[in-house]
């Protein structure tokens, strides 16, 4: 069955790149609605922006979706990962600005809000995307691939010159609350050398040492250090899950990323949907639904509609 949140959940903060204050509310939505943003500050234009792969437009260092009227919402990847990781299939996200609040730089505050609200079961068959054949995209040394697997798996590798990051690799089967246990609290990160460049180009204006992990060679500059020794690759996996959520349905397959980022994961989804022989719709059985990333995360709070 499909789900939505039990009641409205509010968040306030600033946008990572814009630095602007923003208020966002995740509200219940009916079966078949999917995840849709609604800009409450927009007048005279369509304020609704679906969180779907073909609405993604090029944006530096984040994922941005835009509707036909040019209304957009950016830095959506962390809240999208939280929704998938907590088992939410339908929600209306009302937001009074162009960028999702960064909060602590991870998905944890969003997941905690969802868990507190609980989930509501909806009458509606849950459909998933079954990967039948490998699909791959490449750009230089970076590449990403979707390939057949029984349920969603993520395999990610990164390689940075900074000694505090270096080469990191991690593989996770995303069932049984793995996202909540392993990934949700991993924060976005950057290198100190990149901070001034980003800010000079109008990016990272809301970034702090508290809402991002900042590396400088062999040092971690953020107070308190790392939450995980391999927090960087865990965050890249979190981002990948959020970007894969823009497929519009759960994916039954394995995602492999090597130095991949937001744009590459979106290119991979576009390549997938351009190859109809590589995937098919599949109605989830109870057993398959239980293997999805958010299954069981809010089980104690579930209430049948």
C-alpha positions as protocol buffer text, in pm:
chain_id: "A"
residue {
  index: 1
  type: UNK
  ca { x: 0 y: 0 z: 0 }
}
residue {
  index: 2
  type: UNK
  ca { x: 98 y: 361 z: -50 }
}
residue {
  index: 3
  type: UNK
  ca { x: 165 y: 599 z: 240 }
}
residue {
  index: 4
  type: UNK
  ca { x: 168 y: 964 z: 337 }
}
residue {
  index: 5
  type: UNK
  ca { x: 267 y: 1151 z: 652 }
}
residue {
  index: 6
  type: UNK
  ca { x: 36 y: 1134 z: 953 }
}
residue {
  index: 7
  type: UNK
  ca { x: 3 y: 1513 z: 985 }
}
residue {
  index: 8
  type: UNK
  ca { x: 176 y: 1835 z: 883 }
}
residue {
  index: 9
  type: UNK
  ca { x: 544 y: 1873 z: 979 }
}
residue {
  index: 10
  type: UNK
  ca { x: 710 y: 2218 z: 987 }
}
residue {
  index: 11
  type: UNK
  ca { x: 1075 y: 2311 z: 941 }
}
residue {
  index: 12
  type: UNK
  ca { x: 1247 y: 2650 z: 951 }
}
residue {
  index: 13
  type: UNK
  ca { x: 1602 y: 2737 z: 855 }
}
residue {
  index: 14
  type: UNK
  ca { x: 1811 y: 2894 z: 579 }
}
residue {
  index: 15
  type: UNK
  ca { x: 1896 y: 2783 z: 227 }
}
residue {
  index: 16
  type: UNK
  ca { x: 2249 y: 2645 z: 194 }
}
residue {
  index: 17
  type: UNK
  ca { x: 2325 y: 2834 z: -127 }
}
residue {
  index: 18
  type: UNK
  ca { x: 2089 y: 3133 z: -107 }
}
residue {
  index: 19
  type: UNK
  ca { x: 2138 y: 3205 z: 263 }
}
residue {
  index: 20
  type: UNK
  ca { x: 1772 y: 3312 z: 277 }
}
residue {
  index: 21
  type: UNK
  ca { x: 1539 y: 3217 z: 566 }
}
residue {
  index: 22
  type: UNK
  ca { x: 1274 y: 2965 z: 467 }
}
residue {
  index: 23
  type: UNK
  ca { x: 978 y: 2784 z: 619 }
}
residue {
  index: 24
  type: UNK
  ca { x: 871 y: 2447 z: 481 }
}
residue {
  index: 25
  type: UNK
  ca { x: 576 y: 2221 z: 567 }
}
residue {
  index: 26
  type: UNK
  ca { x: 545 y: 1855 z: 466 }
}
residue {
  index: 27
  type: UNK
  ca { x: 170 y: 1786 z: 444 }
}
residue {
  index: 28
  type: UNK
  ca { x: -36 y: 1469 z: 380 }
}
residue {
  index: 29
  type: UNK
  ca { x: -140 y: 1392 z: 21 }
}
residue {
  index: 30
  type: UNK
  ca { x: -365 y: 1127 z: -137 }
}
residue {
  index: 31
  type: UNK
  ca { x: -259 y: 807 z: -312 }
}
residue {
  index: 32
  type: UNK
  ca { x: -112 y: 864 z: -656 }
}
residue {
  index: 33
  type: UNK
  ca { x: -14 y: 1223 z: -573 }
}
residue {
  index: 34
  type: UNK
  ca { x: 360 y: 1162 z: -547 }
}
residue {
  index: 35
  type: UNK
  ca { x: 592 y: 1427 z: -404 }
}
residue {
  index: 36
  type: UNK
  ca { x: 504 y: 1781 z: -513 }
}
residue {
  index: 37
  type: UNK
  ca { x: 643 y: 2114 z: -392 }
}
residue {
  index: 38
  type: UNK
  ca { x: 418 y: 2421 z: -374 }
}
residue {
  index: 39
  type: UNK
  ca { x: 576 y: 2767 z: -355 }
}
residue {
  index: 40
  type: UNK
  ca { x: 352 y: 2965 z: -119 }
}
residue {
  index: 41
  type: UNK
  ca { x: 536 y: 3290 z: -204 }
}
residue {
  index: 42
  type: UNK
  ca { x: 453 y: 3272 z: -576 }
}
residue {
  index: 43
  type: UNK
  ca { x: 167 y: 3478 z: -723 }
}
residue {
  index: 44
  type: UNK
  ca { x: 36 y: 3480 z: -1081 }
}
residue {
  index: 45
  type: UNK
  ca { x: 222 y: 3164 z: -1184 }
}
residue {
  index: 46
  type: UNK
  ca { x: 170 y: 2794 z: -1124 }
}
residue {
  index: 47
  type: UNK
  ca { x: 324 y: 2740 z: -777 }
}
residue {
  index: 48
  type: UNK
  ca { x: 330 y: 2358 z: -796 }
}
residue {
  index: 49
  type: UNK
  ca { x: 658 y: 2188 z: -888 }
}
residue {
  index: 50
  type: UNK
  ca { x: 655 y: 1806 z: -915 }
}
residue {
  index: 51
  type: UNK
  ca { x: 961 y: 1628 z: -779 }
}
residue {
  index: 52
  type: UNK
  ca { x: 1019 y: 1420 z: -1089 }
}
residue {
  index: 53
  type: UNK
  ca { x: 1323 y: 1345 z: -1308 }
}
residue {
  index: 54
  type: UNK
  ca { x: 1215 y: 1536 z: -1618 }
}
residue {
  index: 55
  type: UNK
  ca { x: 1164 y: 1858 z: -1418 }
}
residue {
  index: 56
  type: UNK
  ca { x: 1531 y: 1870 z: -1312 }
}
residue {
  index: 57
  type: UNK
  ca { x: 1725 y: 2160 z: -1464 }
}
residue {
  index: 58
  type: UNK
  ca { x: 2103 y: 2217 z: -1454 }
}
residue {
  index: 59
  type: UNK
  ca { x: 2219 y: 2364 z: -1123 }
}
residue {
  index: 60
  type: UNK
  ca { x: 2558 y: 2378 z: -955 }
}
residue {
  index: 61
  type: UNK
  ca { x: 2610 y: 2155 z: -650 }
}
residue {
  index: 62
  type: UNK
  ca { x: 2244 y: 2069 z: -583 }
}
residue {
  index: 63
  type: UNK
  ca { x: 1929 y: 1927 z: -739 }
}
residue {
  index: 64
  type: UNK
  ca { x: 1676 y: 2180 z: -870 }
}
residue {
  index: 65
  type: UNK
  ca { x: 1330 y: 2112 z: -1012 }
}
residue {
  index: 66
  type: UNK
  ca { x: 1136 y: 2364 z: -1219 }
}
residue {
  index: 67
  type: UNK
  ca { x: 786 y: 2375 z: -1367 }
}
residue {
  index: 68
  type: UNK
  ca { x: 677 y: 2506 z: -1707 }
}
residue {
  index: 69
  type: UNK
  ca { x: 626 y: 2858 z: -1563 }
}
residue {
  index: 70
  type: UNK
  ca { x: 987 y: 2873 z: -1447 }
}
residue {
  index: 71
  type: UNK
  ca { x: 897 y: 2832 z: -1079 }
}
residue {
  index: 72
  type: UNK
  ca { x: 1168 y: 2629 z: -909 }
}
residue {
  index: 73
  type: UNK
  ca { x: 1277 y: 2468 z: -583 }
}
residue {
  index: 74
  type: UNK
  ca { x: 1642 y: 2382 z: -522 }
}
residue {
  index: 75
  type: UNK
  ca { x: 1854 y: 2169 z: -288 }
}
residue {
  index: 76
  type: UNK
  ca { x: 1574 y: 1914 z: -262 }
}
residue {
  index: 77
  type: UNK
  ca { x: 1797 y: 1606 z: -237 }
}
residue {
  index: 78
  type: UNK
  ca { x: 1814 y: 1578 z: 144 }
}
residue {
  index: 79
  type: UNK
  ca { x: 1439 y: 1599 z: 202 }
}
residue {
  index: 80
  type: UNK
  ca { x: 1376 y: 1362 z: -91 }
}
residue {
  index: 81
  type: UNK
  ca { x: 1618 y: 1110 z: 63 }
}
residue {
  index: 82
  type: UNK
  ca { x: 1439 y: 1148 z: 397 }
}
residue {
  index: 83
  type: UNK
  ca { x: 1098 y: 1080 z: 240 }
}
residue {
  index: 84
  type: UNK
  ca { x: 1224 y: 766 z: 65 }
}
residue {
  index: 85
  type: UNK
  ca { x: 1423 y: 655 z: 367 }
}
residue {
  index: 86
  type: UNK
  ca { x: 1123 y: 695 z: 597 }
}
residue {
  index: 87
  type: UNK
  ca { x: 881 y: 523 z: 359 }
}
residue {
  index: 88
  type: UNK
  ca { x: 673 y: 821 z: 241 }
}
residue {
  index: 89
  type: UNK
  ca { x: 526 y: 787 z: -111 }
}
residue {
  index: 90
  type: UNK
  ca { x: 297 y: 1091 z: -124 }
}
residue {
  index: 91
  type: UNK
  ca { x: 334 y: 1443 z: 20 }
}
residue {
  index: 92
  type: UNK
  ca { x: 265 y: 1807 z: -58 }
}
residue {
  index: 93
  type: UNK
  ca { x: 564 y: 2018 z: 46 }
}
residue {
  index: 94
  type: UNK
  ca { x: 470 y: 2382 z: 96 }
}
residue {
  index: 95
  type: UNK
  ca { x: 768 y: 2619 z: 96 }
}
residue {
  index: 96
  type: UNK
  ca { x: 786 y: 2999 z: 111 }
}
residue {
  index: 97
  type: UNK
  ca { x: 1108 y: 3038 z: -86 }
}
residue {
  index: 98
  type: UNK
  ca { x: 1318 y: 2891 z: -367 }
}
residue {
  index: 99
  type: UNK
  ca { x: 1539 y: 2660 z: -160 }
}
residue {
  index: 100
  type: UNK
  ca { x: 1482 y: 2381 z: 95 }
}
residue {
  index: 101
  type: UNK
  ca { x: 1630 y: 2464 z: 439 }
}
residue {
  index: 102
  type: UNK
  ca { x: 1968 y: 2301 z: 495 }
}
residue {
  index: 103
  type: UNK
  ca { x: 1914 y: 2247 z: 873 }
}
residue {
  index: 104
  type: UNK
  ca { x: 2216 y: 2043 z: 993 }
}
residue {
  index: 105
  type: UNK
  ca { x: 2328 y: 1946 z: 640 }
}
residue {
  index: 106
  type: UNK
  ca { x: 2189 y: 1593 z: 657 }
}
residue {
  index: 107
  type: UNK
  ca { x: 1850 y: 1420 z: 627 }
}
residue {
  index: 108
  type: UNK
  ca { x: 1823 y: 1343 z: 998 }
}
residue {
  index: 109
  type: UNK
  ca { x: 1602 y: 1638 z: 1105 }
}
residue {
  index: 110
  type: UNK
  ca { x: 1356 y: 1560 z: 824 }
}
residue {
  index: 111
  type: UNK
  ca { x: 1345 y: 1190 z: 915 }
}
residue {
  index: 112
  type: UNK
  ca { x: 1296 y: 1270 z: 1283 }
}
residue {
  index: 113
  type: UNK
  ca { x: 1002 y: 1495 z: 1195 }
}
residue {
  index: 114
  type: UNK
  ca { x: 847 y: 1226 z: 976 }
}
residue {
  index: 115
  type: UNK
  ca { x: 894 y: 959 z: 1242 }
}
residue {
  index: 116
  type: UNK
  ca { x: 729 y: 1183 z: 1503 }
}
residue {
  index: 117
  type: UNK
  ca { x: 431 y: 1243 z: 1272 }
}
residue {
  index: 118
  type: UNK
  ca { x: 405 y: 877 z: 1173 }
}
residue {
  index: 119
  type: UNK
  ca { x: 271 y: 743 z: 848 }
}
residue {
  index: 120
  type: UNK
  ca { x: -83 y: 696 z: 721 }
}
residue {
  index: 121
  type: UNK
  ca { x: -164 y: 399 z: 498 }
}
residue {
  index: 122
  type: UNK
  ca { x: -350 y: 487 z: 179 }
}
residue {
  index: 123
  type: UNK
  ca { x: -571 y: 270 z: -38 }
}
residue {
  index: 124
  type: UNK
  ca { x: -365 y: 236 z: -353 }
}
residue {
  index: 125
  type: UNK
  ca { x: -132 y: -19 z: -508 }
}
residue {
  index: 126
  type: UNK
  ca { x: 235 y: 67 z: -475 }
}
residue {
  index: 127
  type: UNK
  ca { x: 418 y: 34 z: -807 }
}
residue {
  index: 128
  type: UNK
  ca { x: 793 y: 3 z: -841 }
}
residue {
  index: 129
  type: UNK
  ca { x: 1041 y: 30 z: -1127 }
}
residue {
  index: 130
  type: UNK
  ca { x: 1212 y: -305 z: -1190 }
}
residue {
  index: 131
  type: UNK
  ca { x: 1554 y: -273 z: -1358 }
}
residue {
  index: 132
  type: UNK
  ca { x: 1582 y: -540 z: -1630 }
}
residue {
  index: 133
  type: UNK
  ca { x: 1909 y: -449 z: -1805 }
}
residue {
  index: 134
  type: UNK
  ca { x: 2212 y: -236 z: -1711 }
}
residue {
  index: 135
  type: UNK
  ca { x: 2205 y: 132 z: -1804 }
}
residue {
  index: 136
  type: UNK
  ca { x: 2518 y: 345 z: -1763 }
}
residue {
  index: 137
  type: UNK
  ca { x: 2634 y: 703 z: -1815 }
}
residue {
  index: 138
  type: UNK
  ca { x: 2993 y: 835 z: -1806 }
}
residue {
  index: 139
  type: UNK
  ca { x: 3176 y: 1165 z: -1805 }
}
residue {
  index: 140
  type: UNK
  ca { x: 3554 y: 1156 z: -1775 }
}
residue {
  index: 141
  type: UNK
  ca { x: 3646 y: 951 z: -1468 }
}
residue {
  index: 142
  type: UNK
  ca { x: 3293 y: 970 z: -1327 }
}
residue {
  index: 143
  type: UNK
  ca { x: 3022 y: 717 z: -1405 }
}
residue {
  index: 144
  type: UNK
  ca { x: 2693 y: 581 z: -1272 }
}
residue {
  index: 145
  type: UNK
  ca { x: 2500 y: 265 z: -1352 }
}
residue {
  index: 146
  type: UNK
  ca { x: 2168 y: 99 z: -1274 }
}
residue {
  index: 147
  type: UNK
  ca { x: 2161 y: -281 z: -1298 }
}
residue {
  index: 148
  type: UNK
  ca { x: 1924 y: -564 z: -1201 }
}
residue {
  index: 149
  type: UNK
  ca { x: 1892 y: -662 z: -834 }
}
residue {
  index: 150
  type: UNK
  ca { x: 1613 y: -800 z: -616 }
}
residue {
  index: 151
  type: UNK
  ca { x: 1577 y: -471 z: -423 }
}
residue {
  index: 152
  type: UNK
  ca { x: 1749 y: -134 z: -403 }
}
residue {
  index: 153
  type: UNK
  ca { x: 2122 y: -143 z: -335 }
}
residue {
  index: 154
  type: UNK
  ca { x: 2366 y: 148 z: -349 }
}
residue {
  index: 155
  type: UNK
  ca { x: 2739 y: 108 z: -415 }
}
residue {
  index: 156
  type: UNK
  ca { x: 2938 y: 432 z: -414 }
}
residue {
  index: 157
  type: UNK
  ca { x: 3304 y: 527 z: -441 }
}
residue {
  index: 158
  type: UNK
  ca { x: 3472 y: 867 z: -410 }
}
residue {
  index: 159
  type: UNK
  ca { x: 3835 y: 975 z: -441 }
}
residue {
  index: 160
  type: UNK
  ca { x: 3962 y: 1316 z: -323 }
}
residue {
  index: 161
  type: UNK
  ca { x: 4314 y: 1454 z: -297 }
}
residue {
  index: 162
  type: UNK
  ca { x: 4246 y: 1581 z: 56 }
}
residue {
  index: 163
  type: UNK
  ca { x: 4394 y: 1328 z: 299 }
}
residue {
  index: 164
  type: UNK
  ca { x: 4101 y: 1371 z: 538 }
}
residue {
  index: 165
  type: UNK
  ca { x: 3871 y: 1232 z: 266 }
}
residue {
  index: 166
  type: UNK
  ca { x: 4090 y: 1023 z: 33 }
}
residue {
  index: 167
  type: UNK
  ca { x: 3930 y: 719 z: -129 }
}
residue {
  index: 168
  type: UNK
  ca { x: 3614 y: 589 z: 33 }
}
residue {
  index: 169
  type: UNK
  ca { x: 3376 y: 315 z: -82 }
}
residue {
  index: 170
  type: UNK
  ca { x: 3061 y: 173 z: 71 }
}
residue {
  index: 171
  type: UNK
  ca { x: 2789 y: -72 z: -33 }
}
residue {
  index: 172
  type: UNK
  ca { x: 2448 y: -100 z: 131 }
}
residue {
  index: 173
  type: UNK
  ca { x: 2132 y: -298 z: 74 }
}
residue {
  index: 174
  type: UNK
  ca { x: 1873 y: -32 z: 148 }
}
residue {
  index: 175
  type: UNK
  ca { x: 1614 y: -258 z: 315 }
}
residue {
  index: 176
  type: UNK
  ca { x: 1520 y: -283 z: 683 }
}
residue {
  index: 177
  type: UNK
  ca { x: 1587 y: 77 z: 779 }
}
residue {
  index: 178
  type: UNK
  ca { x: 1946 y: 85 z: 649 }
}
residue {
  index: 179
  type: UNK
  ca { x: 1907 y: 450 z: 549 }
}
residue {
  index: 180
  type: UNK
  ca { x: 1807 y: 554 z: 901 }
}
residue {
  index: 181
  type: UNK
  ca { x: 2081 y: 350 z: 1067 }
}
residue {
  index: 182
  type: UNK
  ca { x: 2366 y: 416 z: 826 }
}
residue {
  index: 183
  type: UNK
  ca { x: 2314 y: 730 z: 616 }
}
residue {
  index: 184
  type: UNK
  ca { x: 2057 y: 983 z: 734 }
}
residue {
  index: 185
  type: UNK
  ca { x: 2286 y: 1180 z: 970 }
}
residue {
  index: 186
  type: UNK
  ca { x: 2576 y: 1218 z: 723 }
}
residue {
  index: 187
  type: UNK
  ca { x: 2624 y: 1584 z: 633 }
}
residue {
  index: 188
  type: UNK
  ca { x: 2702 y: 1763 z: 310 }
}
residue {
  index: 189
  type: UNK
  ca { x: 3069 y: 1845 z: 275 }
}
residue {
  index: 190
  type: UNK
  ca { x: 3316 y: 2068 z: 91 }
}
residue {
  index: 191
  type: UNK
  ca { x: 3683 y: 2159 z: 87 }
}
residue {
  index: 192
  type: UNK
  ca { x: 3800 y: 2483 z: 246 }
}
residue {
  index: 193
  type: UNK
  ca { x: 3971 y: 2575 z: -81 }
}
residue {
  index: 194
  type: UNK
  ca { x: 3633 y: 2570 z: -254 }
}
residue {
  index: 195
  type: UNK
  ca { x: 3440 y: 2782 z: -2 }
}
residue {
  index: 196
  type: UNK
  ca { x: 3558 y: 3126 z: -117 }
}
residue {
  index: 197
  type: UNK
  ca { x: 3514 y: 3028 z: -482 }
}
residue {
  index: 198
  type: UNK
  ca { x: 3157 y: 2911 z: -420 }
}
residue {
  index: 199
  type: UNK
  ca { x: 3065 y: 3222 z: -223 }
}
residue {
  index: 200
  type: UNK
  ca { x: 3217 y: 3449 z: -490 }
}
residue {
  index: 201
  type: UNK
  ca { x: 2984 y: 3277 z: -737 }
}
residue {
  index: 202
  type: UNK
  ca { x: 2676 y: 3326 z: -518 }
}
residue {
  index: 203
  type: UNK
  ca { x: 2677 y: 2974 z: -371 }
}
residue {
  index: 204
  type: UNK
  ca { x: 2706 y: 2839 z: -16 }
}
residue {
  index: 205
  type: UNK
  ca { x: 2592 y: 3176 z: 126 }
}
residue {
  index: 206
  type: UNK
  ca { x: 2409 y: 2993 z: 406 }
}
residue {
  index: 207
  type: UNK
  ca { x: 2687 y: 2744 z: 470 }
}
residue {
  index: 208
  type: UNK
  ca { x: 2851 y: 2720 z: 812 }
}
residue {
  index: 209
  type: UNK
  ca { x: 3084 y: 2480 z: 990 }
}
residue {
  index: 210
  type: UNK
  ca { x: 2772 y: 2350 z: 1169 }
}
residue {
  index: 211
  type: UNK
  ca { x: 2564 y: 2259 z: 860 }
}
residue {
  index: 212
  type: UNK
  ca { x: 2847 y: 2124 z: 645 }
}
residue {
  index: 213
  type: UNK
  ca { x: 3163 y: 1925 z: 700 }
}
residue {
  index: 214
  type: UNK
  ca { x: 3457 y: 2136 z: 583 }
}
residue {
  index: 215
  type: UNK
  ca { x: 3783 y: 1959 z: 500 }
}
residue {
  index: 216
  type: UNK
  ca { x: 4124 y: 2122 z: 463 }
}
residue {
  index: 217
  type: UNK
  ca { x: 4394 y: 1878 z: 356 }
}
residue {
  index: 218
  type: UNK
  ca { x: 4430 y: 1633 z: 644 }
}
residue {
  index: 219
  type: UNK
  ca { x: 4207 y: 1836 z: 879 }
}
residue {
  index: 220
  type: UNK
  ca { x: 3834 y: 1844 z: 952 }
}
residue {
  index: 221
  type: UNK
  ca { x: 3748 y: 2204 z: 1041 }
}
residue {
  index: 222
  type: UNK
  ca { x: 3389 y: 2150 z: 1157 }
}
residue {
  index: 223
  type: UNK
  ca { x: 3347 y: 2152 z: 1539 }
}
residue {
  index: 224
  type: UNK
  ca { x: 3307 y: 1803 z: 1682 }
}
residue {
  index: 225
  type: UNK
  ca { x: 3467 y: 1638 z: 1383 }
}
residue {
  index: 226
  type: UNK
  ca { x: 3301 y: 1361 z: 1185 }
}
residue {
  index: 227
  type: UNK
  ca { x: 2990 y: 1162 z: 1269 }
}
residue {
  index: 228
  type: UNK
  ca { x: 3136 y: 866 z: 1076 }
}
residue {
  index: 229
  type: UNK
  ca { x: 3494 y: 806 z: 962 }
}
residue {
  index: 230
  type: UNK
  ca { x: 3354 y: 770 z: 608 }
}
residue {
  index: 231
  type: UNK
  ca { x: 3090 y: 1041 z: 640 }
}
residue {
  index: 232
  type: UNK
  ca { x: 3175 y: 1182 z: 296 }
}
residue {
  index: 233
  type: UNK
  ca { x: 3085 y: 870 z: 98 }
}
residue {
  index: 234
  type: UNK
  ca { x: 2781 y: 810 z: 319 }
}
residue {
  index: 235
  type: UNK
  ca { x: 2656 y: 1158 z: 229 }
}
residue {
  index: 236
  type: UNK
  ca { x: 2711 y: 1089 z: -141 }
}
residue {
  index: 237
  type: UNK
  ca { x: 2495 y: 777 z: -100 }
}
residue {
  index: 238
  type: UNK
  ca { x: 2230 y: 989 z: 77 }
}
residue {
  index: 239
  type: UNK
  ca { x: 2234 y: 1232 z: -216 }
}
residue {
  index: 240
  type: UNK
  ca { x: 2206 y: 944 z: -464 }
}
residue {
  index: 241
  type: UNK
  ca { x: 1900 y: 806 z: -283 }
}
residue {
  index: 242
  type: UNK
  ca { x: 1736 y: 1148 z: -291 }
}
residue {
  index: 243
  type: UNK
  ca { x: 1812 y: 1195 z: -660 }
}
residue {
  index: 244
  type: UNK
  ca { x: 1689 y: 843 z: -745 }
}
residue {
  index: 245
  type: UNK
  ca { x: 1361 y: 931 z: -571 }
}
residue {
  index: 246
  type: UNK
  ca { x: 1293 y: 1159 z: -868 }
}
residue {
  index: 247
  type: UNK
  ca { x: 1220 y: 843 z: -1069 }
}
residue {
  index: 248
  type: UNK
  ca { x: 872 y: 886 z: -920 }
}
residue {
  index: 249
  type: UNK
  ca { x: 853 y: 533 z: -781 }
}
residue {
  index: 250
  type: UNK
  ca { x: 1070 y: 295 z: -578 }
}
residue {
  index: 251
  type: UNK
  ca { x: 1353 y: 135 z: -776 }
}
residue {
  index: 252
  type: UNK
  ca { x: 1417 y: -238 z: -760 }
}
residue {
  index: 253
  type: UNK
  ca { x: 1776 y: -252 z: -877 }
}
residue {
  index: 254
  type: UNK
  ca { x: 2135 y: -167 z: -791 }
}
residue {
  index: 255
  type: UNK
  ca { x: 2283 y: 181 z: -828 }
}
residue {
  index: 256
  type: UNK
  ca { x: 2660 y: 202 z: -868 }
}
residue {
  index: 257
  type: UNK
  ca { x: 2825 y: 544 z: -859 }
}
residue {
  index: 258
  type: UNK
  ca { x: 3191 y: 632 z: -905 }
}
residue {
  index: 259
  type: UNK
  ca { x: 3268 y: 1001 z: -846 }
}
residue {
  index: 260
  type: UNK
  ca { x: 2909 y: 1065 z: -950 }
}
residue {
  index: 261
  type: UNK
  ca { x: 2704 y: 1368 z: -853 }
}
residue {
  index: 262
  type: UNK
  ca { x: 2353 y: 1510 z: -882 }
}
residue {
  index: 263
  type: UNK
  ca { x: 2368 y: 1586 z: -1253 }
}
residue {
  index: 264
  type: UNK
  ca { x: 2503 y: 1243 z: -1339 }
}
residue {
  index: 265
  type: UNK
  ca { x: 2234 y: 1060 z: -1143 }
}
residue {
  index: 266
  type: UNK
  ca { x: 1971 y: 1262 z: -1327 }
}
residue {
  index: 267
  type: UNK
  ca { x: 2137 y: 1179 z: -1659 }
}
residue {
  index: 268
  type: UNK
  ca { x: 2119 y: 813 z: -1555 }
}
residue {
  index: 269
  type: UNK
  ca { x: 1744 y: 837 z: -1492 }
}
residue {
  index: 270
  type: UNK
  ca { x: 1696 y: 1004 z: -1830 }
}
residue {
  index: 271
  type: UNK
  ca { x: 1894 y: 725 z: -1996 }
}
residue {
  index: 272
  type: UNK
  ca { x: 1685 y: 465 z: -1812 }
}
residue {
  index: 273
  type: UNK
  ca { x: 1351 y: 609 z: -1924 }
}
residue {
  index: 274
  type: UNK
  ca { x: 1483 y: 647 z: -2278 }
}
residue {
  index: 275
  type: UNK
  ca { x: 1545 y: 269 z: -2284 }
}
residue {
  index: 276
  type: UNK
  ca { x: 1205 y: 101 z: -2234 }
}
residue {
  index: 277
  type: UNK
  ca { x: 1363 y: -244 z: -2265 }
}
residue {
  index: 278
  type: UNK
  ca { x: 1574 y: -173 z: -1952 }
}
residue {
  index: 279
  type: UNK
  ca { x: 1288 y: -144 z: -1704 }
}
residue {
  index: 280
  type: UNK
  ca { x: 925 y: -230 z: -1632 }
}
residue {
  index: 281
  type: UNK
  ca { x: 650 y: -139 z: -1389 }
}
residue {
  index: 282
  type: UNK
  ca { x: 587 y: -393 z: -1115 }
}
residue {
  index: 283
  type: UNK
  ca { x: 311 y: -395 z: -854 }
}
residue {
  index: 284
  type: UNK
  ca { x: 478 y: -448 z: -518 }
}
residue {
  index: 285
  type: UNK
  ca { x: 383 y: -755 z: -322 }
}
residue {
  index: 286
  type: UNK
  ca { x: 383 y: -731 z: 57 }
}
residue {
  index: 287
  type: UNK
  ca { x: 725 y: -896 z: 66 }
}
residue {
  index: 288
  type: UNK
  ca { x: 867 y: -654 z: -194 }
}
residue {
  index: 289
  type: UNK
  ca { x: 721 y: -354 z: -13 }
}
residue {
  index: 290
  type: UNK
  ca { x: 896 y: -468 z: 302 }
}
residue {
  index: 291
  type: UNK
  ca { x: 1229 y: -464 z: 119 }
}
residue {
  index: 292
  type: UNK
  ca { x: 1200 y: -93 z: 30 }
}
residue {
  index: 293
  type: UNK
  ca { x: 1423 y: 160 z: 211 }
}
residue {
  index: 294
  type: UNK
  ca { x: 1158 y: 300 z: 446 }
}
residue {
  index: 295
  type: UNK
  ca { x: 975 y: -21 z: 532 }
}
residue {
  index: 296
  type: UNK
  ca { x: 927 y: -62 z: 906 }
}
residue {
  index: 297
  type: UNK
  ca { x: 1089 y: 274 z: 995 }
}
residue {
  index: 298
  type: UNK
  ca { x: 762 y: 422 z: 1121 }
}
residue {
  index: 299
  type: UNK
  ca { x: 574 y: 92 z: 1166 }
}
residue {
  index: 300
  type: UNK
  ca { x: 466 y: 167 z: 1524 }
}
residue {
  index: 301
  type: UNK
  ca { x: 291 y: 485 z: 1410 }
}
residue {
  index: 302
  type: UNK
  ca { x: 110 y: 342 z: 1107 }
}
residue {
  index: 303
  type: UNK
  ca { x: -266 y: 392 z: 1105 }
}
residue {
  index: 304
  type: UNK
  ca { x: -492 y: 251 z: 834 }
}
residue {
  index: 305
  type: UNK
  ca { x: -701 y: 507 z: 648 }
}
